[in-house]
Amino acid sequence: MNNWFLLFSTTQFAEANIVKGVLEENNIPVQLLNKQDSSYLVFGEIELYVPAHLKEMAQQLLNKVLLN
């Protein structure tokens, strides 16, 4: 994943999808990488990546989402 920036990681799939939806609504492409164990969901994380050239805009949107 060259040229992609790790913006956010969480253990909660719903939280990852909310962040992904907000970014996509604002025309920021998102790659979601689920590293959770399929049997034990408490192990591993879900990572959201955005294009490196859009990381500043994505971080600002993420901050707004997390503050609300």
N, C-alpha and C positions, 0 to 999 in steps of 0.2 A: 504494500500500500504506500508506494512512494507518493509524495506530494499530497498526502492526507494527514490531517492533524487530529490526534485524540482529544476530543472536546470534553467528553463526559463518560463516566462509567458508574454503574450501579448494579445492585443485586436484584432490583425490582424491575420485572419486565414491563409492568404498566407504566412506571415512571420513565423508562427508556422510550416507550412508544409515545408518551405525551411530549417529551422533548423533541423526538423525531418529527412529530406532527407539526409542532410550532416552527421548527426550522424549515420544513418542506413548504409550509404555508407562506413562508417568506422567501421562497425560491432558492433555498440553500440545499444542495444535494447532501444526503446523509447515507453513510454506510453503517449498518448495524452489525456488530460482530458478537454473537452469543457464545461466550466461553463457559457457560454454566454446564455442570454435569447433568446429564439427562435423567439420572436416577435420583440424585440428591441436589436439589436446586439451591441449597445453601452454600454449595461450593462453586466458585467461579463468578465471573462478572459479565455484564453486558456492556460493550463498549460502543460509543458513537463517534464516528469519524466524519470530518468535513474537509472539503478541499482546503489546502493550506492558504491559498490566497483569499479565502473567505473567513478565516478563523477569527478575525477581529469582530466582524459583524455577528458571527455565530456566538461568540462569547458575550457580546452585549445582549443578544436575545436570551441567551441562557440565564444571565444574571436577572433579567426581568422576570423570567419564568420562575426562578427559584425564590425570588423575593415575594412573589404573590402567593 
